[in-house]
């Protein structure tokens, strides 16, 4: 029998959502083993004064199997 745990992390990028997800997963993978998947729970953007996107933010729920 396997037991899985879900953690929630926030990550951001000036490039885009995909880059924010990648950065979040890579950072978590430094200390967590057996990552099985992730989903975007929430996403938002911070804009510049001219309305362009300054930063993309995501909240990720990451699932991993507990040893």
PyMOL Python script that loads the backbone (N, CA, C, O; Angstrom):
from pymol import cmd

cmd.read_pdbstr("""\
ATOM      1  N   UNK A   1       0.839  -1.177   0.000  1.00  0.00           N
ATOM      2  CA  UNK A   1       0.000   0.000   0.000  1.00  0.00           C
ATOM      3  C   UNK A   1       0.888   1.246   0.000  1.00  0.00           C
ATOM      4  O   UNK A   1       1.886   1.305   0.719  1.00  0.00           O
ATOM      5  N   UNK A   2       0.528   2.216  -0.791  1.00  0.00           N
ATOM      6  CA  UNK A   2       1.248   3.484  -0.847  1.00  0.00           C
ATOM      7  C   UNK A   2       0.470   4.568  -0.122  1.00  0.00           C
ATOM      8  O   UNK A   2      -0.761   4.563  -0.089  1.00  0.00           O
ATOM      9  N   UNK A   3       1.209   5.485   0.451  1.00  0.00           N
ATOM     10  CA  UNK A   3       0.622   6.662   1.079  1.00  0.00           C
ATOM     11  C   UNK A   3       1.193   7.878   0.377  1.00  0.00           C
ATOM     12  O   UNK A   3       2.408   8.007   0.230  1.00  0.00           O
ATOM     13  N   UNK A   4       0.317   8.768  -0.056  1.00  0.00           N
ATOM     14  CA  UNK A   4       0.760   9.978  -0.746  1.00  0.00           C
ATOM     15  C   UNK A   4       0.452  11.193   0.114  1.00  0.00           C
ATOM     16  O   UNK A   4      -0.482  11.190   0.915  1.00  0.00           O
ATOM     17  N   UNK A   5       1.247  12.216  -0.069  1.00  0.00           N
ATOM     18  CA  UNK A   5       1.056  13.468   0.643  1.00  0.00           C
ATOM     19  C   UNK A   5       0.994  14.587  -0.386  1.00  0.00           C
ATOM     20  O   UNK A   5       1.634  14.510  -1.435  1.00  0.00           O
ATOM     21  N   UNK A   6       0.226  15.621  -0.085  1.00  0.00           N
ATOM     22  CA  UNK A   6       0.108  16.780  -0.968  1.00  0.00           C
ATOM     23  C   UNK A   6       0.575  18.009  -0.202  1.00  0.00           C
ATOM     24  O   UNK A   6       0.135  18.262   0.919  1.00  0.00           O
ATOM     25  N   UNK A   7       1.471  18.768  -0.821  1.00  0.00           N
ATOM     26  CA  UNK A   7       1.896  20.039  -0.246  1.00  0.00           C
ATOM     27  C   UNK A   7       1.541  21.155  -1.223  1.00  0.00           C
ATOM     28  O   UNK A   7       1.408  20.922  -2.425  1.00  0.00           O
ATOM     29  N   UNK A   8       1.391  22.349  -0.703  1.00  0.00           N
ATOM     30  CA  UNK A   8       1.095  23.488  -1.568  1.00  0.00           C
ATOM     31  C   UNK A   8       2.252  24.471  -1.492  1.00  0.00           C
ATOM     32  O   UNK A   8       2.710  24.829  -0.407  1.00  0.00           O
ATOM     33  N   UNK A   9       2.718  24.900  -2.655  1.00  0.00           N
ATOM     34  CA  UNK A   9       3.815  25.860  -2.734  1.00  0.00           C
ATOM     35  C   UNK A   9       3.445  26.974  -3.712  1.00  0.00           C
ATOM     36  O   UNK A   9       2.617  26.794  -4.606  1.00  0.00           O
ATOM     37  N   UNK A  10       4.074  28.111  -3.519  1.00  0.00           N
ATOM     38  CA  UNK A  10       3.906  29.240  -4.427  1.00  0.00           C
ATOM     39  C   UNK A  10       5.198  29.458  -5.187  1.00  0.00           C
ATOM     40  O   UNK A  10       6.288  29.283  -4.643  1.00  0.00           O
ATOM     41  N   UNK A  11       5.073  29.839  -6.446  1.00  0.00           N
ATOM     42  CA  UNK A  11       6.241  30.078  -7.280  1.00  0.00           C
ATOM     43  C   UNK A  11       5.914  31.212  -8.245  1.00  0.00           C
ATOM     44  O   UNK A  11       4.747  31.460  -8.550  1.00  0.00           O
ATOM     45  N   UNK A  12       6.941  31.890  -8.720  1.00  0.00           N
ATOM     46  CA  UNK A  12       6.704  32.995  -9.653  1.00  0.00           C
ATOM     47  C   UNK A  12       7.776  33.033 -10.729  1.00  0.00           C
ATOM     48  O   UNK A  12       8.848  32.444 -10.590  1.00  0.00           O
ATOM     49  N   UNK A  13       7.458  33.739 -11.803  1.00  0.00           N
ATOM     50  CA  UNK A  13       8.387  33.875 -12.920  1.00  0.00           C
ATOM     51  C   UNK A  13       8.057  35.144 -13.685  1.00  0.00           C
ATOM     52  O   UNK A  13       6.899  35.557 -13.754  1.00  0.00           O
ATOM     53  N   UNK A  14       9.061  35.747 -14.246  1.00  0.00           N
ATOM     54  CA  UNK A  14       8.858  36.893 -15.130  1.00  0.00           C
ATOM     55  C   UNK A  14       8.640  36.441 -16.564  1.00  0.00           C
ATOM     56  O   UNK A  14       8.316  37.258 -17.426  1.00  0.00           O
ATOM     57  N   UNK A  15       8.814  35.134 -16.837  1.00  0.00           N
ATOM     58  CA  UNK A  15       8.690  34.600 -18.193  1.00  0.00           C
ATOM     59  C   UNK A  15       7.277  34.117 -18.498  1.00  0.00           C
ATOM     60  O   UNK A  15       6.715  34.470 -19.535  1.00  0.00           O
ATOM     61  N   UNK A  16       6.688  33.302 -17.594  1.00  0.00           N
ATOM     62  CA  UNK A  16       5.350  32.783 -17.851  1.00  0.00           C
ATOM     63  C   UNK A  16       4.955  31.723 -16.838  1.00  0.00           C
ATOM     64  O   UNK A  16       5.730  31.374 -15.948  1.00  0.00           O
ATOM     65  N   UNK A  17       3.736  31.216 -16.986  1.00  0.00           N
ATOM     66  CA  UNK A  17       3.198  30.219 -16.066  1.00  0.00           C
ATOM     67  C   UNK A  17       4.023  28.934 -16.106  1.00  0.00           C
ATOM     68  O   UNK A  17       4.355  28.380 -15.057  1.00  0.00           O
ATOM     69  N   UNK A  18       4.352  28.464 -17.289  1.00  0.00           N
ATOM     70  CA  UNK A  18       5.114  27.224 -17.415  1.00  0.00           C
ATOM     71  C   UNK A  18       6.456  27.316 -16.691  1.00  0.00           C
ATOM     72  O   UNK A  18       6.879  26.362 -16.038  1.00  0.00           O
ATOM     73  N   UNK A  19       7.119  28.454 -16.806  1.00  0.00           N
ATOM     74  CA  UNK A  19       8.390  28.648 -16.127  1.00  0.00           C
ATOM     75  C   UNK A  19       8.197  28.700 -14.615  1.00  0.00           C
ATOM     76  O   UNK A  19       9.031  28.179 -13.875  1.00  0.00           O
ATOM     77  N   UNK A  20       7.126  29.310 -14.146  1.00  0.00           N
ATOM     78  CA  UNK A  20       6.837  29.354 -12.708  1.00  0.00           C
ATOM     79  C   UNK A  20       6.598  27.947 -12.170  1.00  0.00           C
ATOM     80  O   UNK A  20       7.072  27.613 -11.084  1.00  0.00           O
ATOM     81  N   UNK A  21       5.872  27.123 -12.915  1.00  0.00           N
ATOM     82  CA  UNK A  21       5.634  25.733 -12.515  1.00  0.00           C
ATOM     83  C   UNK A  21       6.953  24.969 -12.462  1.00  0.00           C
ATOM     84  O   UNK A  21       7.225  24.261 -11.492  1.00  0.00           O
ATOM     85  N   UNK A  22       7.758  25.111 -13.489  1.00  0.00           N
ATOM     86  CA  UNK A  22       9.044  24.419 -13.553  1.00  0.00           C
ATOM     87  C   UNK A  22       9.927  24.809 -12.365  1.00  0.00           C
ATOM     88  O   UNK A  22      10.529  23.944 -11.728  1.00  0.00           O
ATOM     89  N   UNK A  23      10.004  26.104 -12.069  1.00  0.00           N
ATOM     90  CA  UNK A  23      10.829  26.570 -10.949  1.00  0.00           C
ATOM     91  C   UNK A  23      10.327  26.010  -9.623  1.00  0.00           C
ATOM     92  O   UNK A  23      11.124  25.596  -8.782  1.00  0.00           O
ATOM     93  N   UNK A  24       9.014  25.997  -9.434  1.00  0.00           N
ATOM     94  CA  UNK A  24       8.452  25.461  -8.204  1.00  0.00           C
ATOM     95  C   UNK A  24       8.758  23.992  -8.023  1.00  0.00           C
ATOM     96  O   UNK A  24       9.153  23.565  -6.938  1.00  0.00           O
ATOM     97  N   UNK A  25       8.577  23.212  -9.084  1.00  0.00           N
ATOM     98  CA  UNK A  25       8.853  21.773  -9.010  1.00  0.00           C
ATOM     99  C   UNK A  25      10.331  21.488  -8.764  1.00  0.00           C
ATOM    100  O   UNK A  25      10.664  20.619  -7.958  1.00  0.00           O
ATOM    101  N   UNK A  26      11.210  22.200  -9.439  1.00  0.00           N
ATOM    102  CA  UNK A  26      12.640  21.983  -9.257  1.00  0.00           C
ATOM    103  C   UNK A  26      13.089  22.321  -7.838  1.00  0.00           C
ATOM    104  O   UNK A  26      13.933  21.628  -7.270  1.00  0.00           O
ATOM    105  N   UNK A  27      12.529  23.379  -7.269  1.00  0.00           N
ATOM    106  CA  UNK A  27      12.894  23.757  -5.904  1.00  0.00           C
ATOM    107  C   UNK A  27      12.425  22.708  -4.901  1.00  0.00           C
ATOM    108  O   UNK A  27      13.179  22.329  -4.005  1.00  0.00           O
ATOM    109  N   UNK A  28      11.196  22.238  -5.043  1.00  0.00           N
ATOM    110  CA  UNK A  28      10.673  21.217  -4.135  1.00  0.00           C
ATOM    111  C   UNK A  28      11.466  19.920  -4.280  1.00  0.00           C
ATOM    112  O   UNK A  28      11.728  19.241  -3.287  1.00  0.00           O
ATOM    113  N   UNK A  29      11.845  19.576  -5.498  1.00  0.00           N
ATOM    114  CA  UNK A  29      12.586  18.332  -5.757  1.00  0.00           C
ATOM    115  C   UNK A  29      13.959  18.318  -5.083  1.00  0.00           C
ATOM    116  O   UNK A  29      14.568  17.256  -4.957  1.00  0.00           O
ATOM    117  N   UNK A  30      14.454  19.475  -4.649  1.00  0.00           N
ATOM    118  CA  UNK A  30      15.727  19.519  -3.929  1.00  0.00           C
ATOM    119  C   UNK A  30      15.628  18.820  -2.575  1.00  0.00           C
ATOM    120  O   UNK A  30      16.627  18.308  -2.069  1.00  0.00           O
ATOM    121  N   UNK A  31      14.425  18.793  -1.982  1.00  0.00           N
ATOM    122  CA  UNK A  31      14.278  18.224  -0.640  1.00  0.00           C
ATOM    123  C   UNK A  31      13.218  17.126  -0.543  1.00  0.00           C
ATOM    124  O   UNK A  31      13.168  16.414   0.460  1.00  0.00           O
ATOM    125  N   UNK A  32      12.382  16.977  -1.552  1.00  0.00           N
ATOM    126  CA  UNK A  32      11.305  15.989  -1.509  1.00  0.00           C
ATOM    127  C   UNK A  32      11.553  14.935  -2.580  1.00  0.00           C
ATOM    128  O   UNK A  32      11.833  15.263  -3.733  1.00  0.00           O
ATOM    129  N   UNK A  33      11.448  13.661  -2.188  1.00  0.00           N
ATOM    130  CA  UNK A  33      11.625  12.556  -3.137  1.00  0.00           C
ATOM    131  C   UNK A  33      10.260  12.019  -3.565  1.00  0.00           C
ATOM    132  O   UNK A  33       9.243  12.316  -2.939  1.00  0.00           O
ATOM    133  N   UNK A  34      10.249  11.244  -4.614  1.00  0.00           N
ATOM    134  CA  UNK A  34       9.060  10.521  -5.088  1.00  0.00           C
ATOM    135  C   UNK A  34       7.910  11.423  -5.527  1.00  0.00           C
ATOM    136  O   UNK A  34       6.745  11.089  -5.312  1.00  0.00           O
ATOM    137  N   UNK A  35       8.227  12.560  -6.138  1.00  0.00           N
ATOM    138  CA  UNK A  35       7.168  13.443  -6.647  1.00  0.00           C
ATOM    139  C   UNK A  35       6.463  12.731  -7.793  1.00  0.00           C
ATOM    140  O   UNK A  35       7.109  12.236  -8.716  1.00  0.00           O
ATOM    141  N   UNK A  36       5.150  12.683  -7.733  1.00  0.00           N
ATOM    142  CA  UNK A  36       4.358  11.977  -8.736  1.00  0.00           C
ATOM    143  C   UNK A  36       3.575  12.904  -9.650  1.00  0.00           C
ATOM    144  O   UNK A  36       3.202  12.503 -10.753  1.00  0.00           O
ATOM    145  N   UNK A  37       3.319  14.120  -9.225  1.00  0.00           N
ATOM    146  CA  UNK A  37       2.570  15.026 -10.075  1.00  0.00           C
ATOM    147  C   UNK A  37       2.266  16.324  -9.356  1.00  0.00           C
ATOM    148  O   UNK A  37       2.541  16.479  -8.167  1.00  0.00           O
ATOM    149  N   UNK A  38       1.695  17.249 -10.103  1.00  0.00           N
ATOM    150  CA  UNK A  38       1.333  18.546  -9.543  1.00  0.00           C
ATOM    151  C   UNK A  38       0.176  19.124 -10.333  1.00  0.00           C
ATOM    152  O   UNK A  38      -0.012  18.797 -11.504  1.00  0.00           O
ATOM    153  N   UNK A  39      -0.586  19.971  -9.696  1.00  0.00           N
ATOM    154  CA  UNK A  39      -1.604  20.705 -10.438  1.00  0.00           C
ATOM    155  C   UNK A  39      -1.604  22.147  -9.979  1.00  0.00           C
ATOM    156  O   UNK A  39      -1.239  22.454  -8.844  1.00  0.00           O
ATOM    157  N   UNK A  40      -2.013  23.016 -10.863  1.00  0.00           N
ATOM    158  CA  UNK A  40      -2.066  24.442 -10.561  1.00  0.00           C
ATOM    159  C   UNK A  40      -3.372  24.709  -9.844  1.00  0.00           C
ATOM    160  O   UNK A  40      -4.449  24.574 -10.424  1.00  0.00           O
ATOM    161  N   UNK A  41      -3.270  25.091  -8.576  1.00  0.00           N
ATOM    162  CA  UNK A  41      -4.453  25.384  -7.785  1.00  0.00           C
ATOM    163  C   UNK A  41      -4.951  26.797  -8.072  1.00  0.00           C
ATOM    164  O   UNK A  41      -6.153  27.062  -8.044  1.00  0.00           O
ATOM    165  N   UNK A  42      -4.015  27.697  -8.347  1.00  0.00           N
ATOM    166  CA  UNK A  42      -4.369  29.099  -8.579  1.00  0.00           C
ATOM    167  C   UNK A  42      -3.261  29.749  -9.392  1.00  0.00           C
ATOM    168  O   UNK A  42      -2.093  29.378  -9.272  1.00  0.00           O
ATOM    169  N   UNK A  43      -3.626  30.706 -10.208  1.00  0.00           N
ATOM    170  CA  UNK A  43      -2.627  31.477 -10.936  1.00  0.00           C
ATOM    171  C   UNK A  43      -3.071  32.924 -10.995  1.00  0.00           C
ATOM    172  O   UNK A  43      -4.264  33.221 -11.035  1.00  0.00           O
ATOM    173  N   UNK A  44      -2.099  33.817 -11.002  1.00  0.00           N
ATOM    174  CA  UNK A  44      -2.413  35.241 -11.124  1.00  0.00           C
ATOM    175  C   UNK A  44      -1.216  35.946 -11.737  1.00  0.00           C
ATOM    176  O   UNK A  44      -0.130  35.377 -11.850  1.00  0.00           O
ATOM    177  N   UNK A  45      -1.429  37.180 -12.125  1.00  0.00           N
ATOM    178  CA  UNK A  45      -0.344  37.994 -12.667  1.00  0.00           C
ATOM    179  C   UNK A  45      -0.294  39.318 -11.922  1.00  0.00           C
ATOM    180  O   UNK A  45      -1.303  39.818 -11.424  1.00  0.00           O
ATOM    181  N   UNK A  46       0.908  39.867 -11.861  1.00  0.00           N
ATOM    182  CA  UNK A  46       1.113  41.219 -11.370  1.00  0.00           C
ATOM    183  C   UNK A  46       1.446  42.053 -12.597  1.00  0.00           C
ATOM    184  O   UNK A  46       2.276  41.652 -13.412  1.00  0.00           O
ATOM    185  N   UNK A  47       0.815  43.196 -12.733  1.00  0.00           N
ATOM    186  CA  UNK A  47       0.998  43.999 -13.937  1.00  0.00           C
ATOM    187  C   UNK A  47       1.856  45.235 -13.677  1.00  0.00           C
ATOM    188  O   UNK A  47       1.987  45.709 -12.549  1.00  0.00           O
ATOM    189  N   UNK A  48       2.423  45.727 -14.748  1.00  0.00           N
ATOM    190  CA  UNK A  48       3.125  47.009 -14.739  1.00  0.00           C
ATOM    191  C   UNK A  48       2.095  48.119 -14.884  1.00  0.00           C
ATOM    192  O   UNK A  48       0.916  47.849 -15.115  1.00  0.00           O
ATOM    193  N   UNK A  49       2.530  49.355 -14.752  1.00  0.00           N
ATOM    194  CA  UNK A  49       1.633  50.506 -14.870  1.00  0.00           C
ATOM    195  C   UNK A  49       0.961  50.577 -16.241  1.00  0.00           C
ATOM    196  O   UNK A  49      -0.152  51.090 -16.356  1.00  0.00           O
ATOM    197  N   UNK A  50       1.622  50.070 -17.279  1.00  0.00           N
ATOM    198  CA  UNK A  50       1.063  50.116 -18.633  1.00  0.00           C
ATOM    199  C   UNK A  50       0.130  48.938 -18.927  1.00  0.00           C
ATOM    200  O   UNK A  50      -0.401  48.830 -20.032  1.00  0.00           O
ATOM    201  N   UNK A  51      -0.072  48.055 -17.942  1.00  0.00           N
ATOM    202  CA  UNK A  51      -0.970  46.919 -18.130  1.00  0.00           C
ATOM    203  C   UNK A  51      -0.292  45.652 -18.608  1.00  0.00           C
ATOM    204  O   UNK A  51      -0.944  44.613 -18.707  1.00  0.00           O
ATOM    205  N   UNK A  52       0.993  45.703 -18.906  1.00  0.00           N
ATOM    206  CA  UNK A  52       1.699  44.493 -19.327  1.00  0.00           C
ATOM    207  C   UNK A  52       2.005  43.622 -18.103  1.00  0.00           C
ATOM    208  O   UNK A  52       2.040  44.108 -16.973  1.00  0.00           O
ATOM    209  N   UNK A  53       2.221  42.354 -18.348  1.00  0.00           N
ATOM    210  CA  UNK A  53       2.480  41.411 -17.259  1.00  0.00           C
ATOM    211  C   UNK A  53       3.905  41.593 -16.751  1.00  0.00           C
ATOM    212  O   UNK A  53       4.861  41.548 -17.525  1.00  0.00           O
ATOM    213  N   UNK A  54       4.036  41.798 -15.445  1.00  0.00           N
ATOM    214  CA  UNK A  54       5.354  41.915 -14.817  1.00  0.00           C
ATOM    215  C   UNK A  54       5.805  40.555 -14.290  1.00  0.00           C
ATOM    216  O   UNK A  54       6.945  40.146 -14.506  1.00  0.00           O
ATOM    217  N   UNK A  55       4.903  39.859 -13.600  1.00  0.00           N
ATOM    218  CA  UNK A  55       5.244  38.580 -12.978  1.00  0.00           C
ATOM    219  C   UNK A  55       4.050  37.640 -12.999  1.00  0.00           C
ATOM    220  O   UNK A  55       2.919  38.054 -12.746  1.00  0.00           O
ATOM    221  N   UNK A  56       4.307  36.377 -13.301  1.00  0.00           N
ATOM    222  CA  UNK A  56       3.307  35.313 -13.243  1.00  0.00           C
ATOM    223  C   UNK A  56       3.483  34.581 -11.920  1.00  0.00           C
ATOM    224  O   UNK A  56       4.606  34.250 -11.540  1.00  0.00           O
ATOM    225  N   UNK A  57       2.382  34.325 -11.214  1.00  0.00           N
ATOM    226  CA  UNK A  57       2.424  33.599  -9.945  1.00  0.00           C
ATOM    227  C   UNK A  57       1.527  32.372 -10.041  1.00  0.00           C
ATOM    228  O   UNK A  57       0.443  32.435 -10.621  1.00  0.00           O
ATOM    229  N   UNK A  58       1.985  31.243  -9.465  1.00  0.00           N
ATOM    230  CA  UNK A  58       1.164  30.036  -9.399  1.00  0.00           C
ATOM    231  C   UNK A  58       1.231  29.454  -7.995  1.00  0.00           C
ATOM    232  O   UNK A  58       2.261  29.529  -7.325  1.00  0.00           O
ATOM    233  N   UNK A  59       0.127  28.878  -7.565  1.00  0.00           N
ATOM    234  CA  UNK A  59       0.099  28.043  -6.369  1.00  0.00           C
ATOM    235  C   UNK A  59      -0.034  26.617  -6.862  1.00  0.00           C
ATOM    236  O   UNK A  59      -0.993  26.273  -7.552  1.00  0.00           O
ATOM    237  N   UNK A  60       0.928  25.796  -6.506  1.00  0.00           N
ATOM    238  CA  UNK A  60       0.958  24.406  -6.955  1.00  0.00           C
ATOM    239  C   UNK A  60       0.628  23.472  -5.806  1.00  0.00           C
ATOM    240  O   UNK A  60       1.048  23.691  -4.670  1.00  0.00           O
ATOM    241  N   UNK A  61      -0.119  22.440  -6.109  1.00  0.00           N
ATOM    242  CA  UNK A  61      -0.316  21.336  -5.171  1.00  0.00           C
ATOM    243  C   UNK A  61       0.479  20.162  -5.728  1.00  0.00           C
ATOM    244  O   UNK A  61       0.176  19.632  -6.797  1.00  0.00           O
ATOM    245  N   UNK A  62       1.495  19.775  -4.980  1.00  0.00           N
ATOM    246  CA  UNK A  62       2.435  18.751  -5.435  1.00  0.00           C
ATOM    247  C   UNK A  62       2.212  17.474  -4.624  1.00  0.00           C
ATOM    248  O   UNK A  62       2.182  17.491  -3.394  1.00  0.00           O
ATOM    249  N   UNK A  63       2.059  16.372  -5.351  1.00  0.00           N
ATOM    250  CA  UNK A  63       1.823  15.070  -4.727  1.00  0.00           C
ATOM    251  C   UNK A  63       3.093  14.235  -4.768  1.00  0.00           C
ATOM    252  O   UNK A  63       3.766  14.151  -5.795  1.00  0.00           O
ATOM    253  N   UNK A  64       3.410  13.613  -3.625  1.00  0.00           N
ATOM    254  CA  UNK A  64       4.546  12.696  -3.573  1.00  0.00           C
ATOM    255  C   UNK A  64       4.208  11.496  -2.682  1.00  0.00           C
ATOM    256  O   UNK A  64       3.378  11.582  -1.777  1.00  0.00           O
ATOM    257  N   UNK A  65       4.872  10.389  -2.967  1.00  0.00           N
ATOM    258  CA  UNK A  65       4.643   9.156  -2.208  1.00  0.00           C
ATOM    259  C   UNK A  65       5.587   9.151  -1.004  1.00  0.00           C
ATOM    260  O   UNK A  65       6.784   9.402  -1.140  1.00  0.00           O
ATOM    261  N   UNK A  66       5.036   8.866   0.164  1.00  0.00           N
ATOM    262  CA  UNK A  66       5.804   8.821   1.404  1.00  0.00           C
ATOM    263  C   UNK A  66       6.495   7.459   1.520  1.00  0.00           C
ATOM    264  O   UNK A  66       5.883   6.418   1.283  1.00  0.00           O
ATOM    265  N   UNK A  67       7.772   7.485   1.888  1.00  0.00           N
ATOM    266  CA  UNK A  67       8.526   6.235   2.085  1.00  0.00           C
ATOM    267  C   UNK A  67       7.963   5.426   3.237  1.00  0.00           C
ATOM    268  O   UNK A  67       8.473   4.348   3.543  1.00  0.00           O
TER     269      UNK A  67
END
""", "prot")
cmd.dss("prot")
cmd.show_as("cartoon", "prot")
cmd.util.cbc("prot")
cmd.orient("prot")
